Amino acid sequence: MLYLPARDVIVSEKRDASPAKIESDIQKELRRSGLVLEDAQVLRAMEHDALEKPVYLPITLKKDGTITDGVATAHELGRLGRYTEHLLEQIAGELARGNVDADPAYRTPQDGACRWCAYASACYFPSRQRNGPPPHPEKGISGGGMAEYR
């Protein structure tokens, strides 16, 4: 399932931008991200020209019409679902055990959960530095990762 906001797309462009450039920017904003089922019938039901010239679906086509990106098999989507459930169970277990570290979603001081948190002045989270990238999907949080959800 892909999310499409029920609002008009607003793009920023120079005053002298051509209508074609503005339309191109709007189309880029309307293109969704994510994974869809690798099934031609499903893709065509989601977008009529999906296998010729996709506009909204997050798929990439080669010149010969082969899909190269944005699709997954039912088996792969099942694995991803099981892995996601596993992570949610881990998180719920940590919360139930009272392990609630101050580790909010944090990108920058201007774009993060700390900006709206009532406890930000007591937390000092921004003074800490994050250590490295998020866990790799194949290795996961505890090292097992998605590999065990085949």
Secondary structure per residue as TSV (DSSP state, phi and psi in degrees):
chain	resnum	aa	ss	phi	psi
A	1	M	-	360.0	137.7
A	2	L	-	-115.8	145.4
A	3	Y	-	-96.4	131.3
A	4	L	-	-129.3	113.0
A	5	P	-	-59.2	141.8
A	6	A	S	-90.7	61.7
A	7	R	S	-148.5	161.1
A	8	D	-	-71.6	145.4
A	9	V	-	-79.2	134.0
A	10	I	-	-115.9	125.8
A	11	V	-	-120.5	148.7
A	12	S	-	-100.3	127.9
A	13	E	-	-149.7	160.4
A	14	K	-	-67.1	154.5
A	15	R	T	-57.1	-36.9
A	16	D	T	-92.1	16.1
A	17	A	-	-65.4	141.7
A	18	S	-	-73.6	153.9
A	19	P	H	-56.8	-34.3
A	20	A	H	-65.2	-40.1
A	21	K	H	-66.1	-42.3
A	22	I	H	-63.6	-44.4
A	23	E	H	-62.4	-39.3
A	24	S	H	-62.7	-43.1
A	25	D	H	-63.5	-40.0
A	26	I	H	-64.2	-43.6
A	27	Q	H	-61.8	-38.1
A	28	K	H	-63.2	-39.9
A	29	E	H	-68.1	-32.8
A	30	L	H	-78.9	-17.4
A	31	R	-	-68.3	128.8
A	32	R	-	-84.8	167.8
A	33	S	-	-120.8	160.5
A	34	G	S	126.9	-164.3
A	35	L	-	-118.9	144.2
A	36	V	E	-127.4	160.2
A	37	L	E	-66.9	132.9
A	38	E	S	-78.7	78.9
A	39	D	-	-149.5	115.4
A	40	A	H	-56.2	-40.4
A	41	Q	H	-64.4	-41.9
A	42	V	H	-67.4	-43.8
A	43	L	H	-62.0	-42.7
A	44	R	H	-67.1	-33.1
A	45	A	H	-68.5	-31.3
A	46	M	H	-78.4	-34.7
A	47	E	-	-154.1	119.3
A	48	H	T	-54.7	-41.1
A	49	D	T	-99.3	25.5
A	50	A	T	-57.4	-35.6
A	51	L	T	-93.3	-0.3
A	52	E	T	-110.6	-53.8
A	53	K	S	-150.8	83.4
A	54	P	-	-67.0	136.9
A	55	V	S	-108.5	-48.7
A	56	Y	S	-97.7	-33.2
A	57	L	S	-74.1	145.8
A	58	P	S	-83.8	47.5
A	59	I	-	-114.1	153.8
A	60	T	E	-119.7	134.3
A	61	L	E	-113.0	142.4
A	62	K	-	-79.0	170.8
A	63	K	T	-61.2	-30.2
A	64	D	T	-82.5	2.3
A	65	G	S	92.2	-1.4
A	66	T	-	-72.3	134.3
A	67	I	E	-80.7	127.3
A	68	T	E	-112.6	-13.1
A	69	D	E	-156.9	148.6
A	70	G	S	93.8	3.6
A	71	V	E	-122.3	156.7
A	72	A	E	-145.4	150.6
A	73	T	-	-74.2	165.7
A	74	A	H	-59.3	-38.4
A	75	H	H	-62.6	-45.8
A	76	E	H	-64.3	-41.1
A	77	L	H	-65.3	-35.8
A	78	G	H	-62.8	-44.6
A	79	R	H	-60.0	-44.5
A	80	L	H	-62.0	-41.2
A	81	G	H	-63.4	-43.4
A	82	R	H	-65.3	-39.9
A	83	Y	H	-64.9	-42.1
A	84	T	H	-62.3	-43.8
A	85	E	H	-59.2	-43.6
A	86	H	H	-59.5	-46.2
A	87	L	H	-62.8	-41.3
A	88	L	H	-64.6	-37.7
A	89	E	H	-65.1	-39.7
A	90	Q	H	-61.7	-46.3
A	91	I	H	-63.2	-45.0
A	92	A	H	-61.6	-39.7
A	93	G	H	-63.2	-42.9
A	94	E	H	-61.7	-43.1
A	95	L	H	-63.7	-42.4
A	96	A	H	-64.0	-31.3
A	97	R	T	-82.7	-1.0
A	98	G	T	86.3	9.1
A	99	N	-	-86.2	90.6
A	100	V	-	-124.8	80.6
A	101	D	-	-71.1	154.5
A	102	A	S	-77.0	90.1
A	103	D	-	-142.8	66.0
A	104	P	-	-75.2	166.9
A	105	A	-	-63.1	122.0
A	106	Y	E	-141.5	121.0
A	107	R	E	-110.6	-60.0
A	108	T	E	-142.0	168.1
A	109	P	T	-58.9	-27.7
A	110	Q	T	-87.5	-16.8
A	111	D	E	-133.7	81.6
A	112	G	E	-167.7	168.7
A	113	A	G	-65.2	-27.0
A	114	C	G	-60.7	-29.1
A	115	R	G	-60.9	-31.0
A	116	W	G	-107.3	-0.3
A	117	C	-	-81.9	132.7
A	118	A	T	-69.9	-17.7
A	119	Y	T	-103.8	9.9
A	120	A	H	-57.0	-38.2
A	121	S	H	-68.4	-25.2
A	122	A	H	-93.7	-15.2
A	123	C	H	-84.6	-43.9
A	124	Y	-	64.4	22.3
A	125	F	G	-58.0	-44.1
A	126	P	G	-59.8	-22.0
A	127	S	G	-75.5	-15.8
A	128	R	S	-85.0	156.4
A	129	Q	-	-110.4	141.2
A	130	R	-	-72.5	142.9
A	131	N	-	-100.5	97.2
A	132	G	S	77.2	-179.2
A	133	P	S	-75.8	167.4
A	134	P	-	-65.0	163.9
A	135	P	-	-61.3	145.2
A	136	H	-	-72.9	137.0
A	137	P	T	-58.1	-29.7
A	138	E	T	-81.5	-21.1
A	139	K	T	-102.4	-30.6
A	140	G	T	67.2	-170.6
A	141	I	T	-71.4	-44.8
A	142	S	T	-104.0	10.5
A	143	G	S	101.9	-23.1
A	144	G	-	-75.0	-48.2
A	145	G	G	62.2	-165.3
A	146	M	G	-69.9	-17.8
A	147	A	G	-55.5	-31.1
A	148	E	G	-85.2	1.9
A	149	Y	-	-109.5	44.9
A	150	R	-	-86.0	360.0
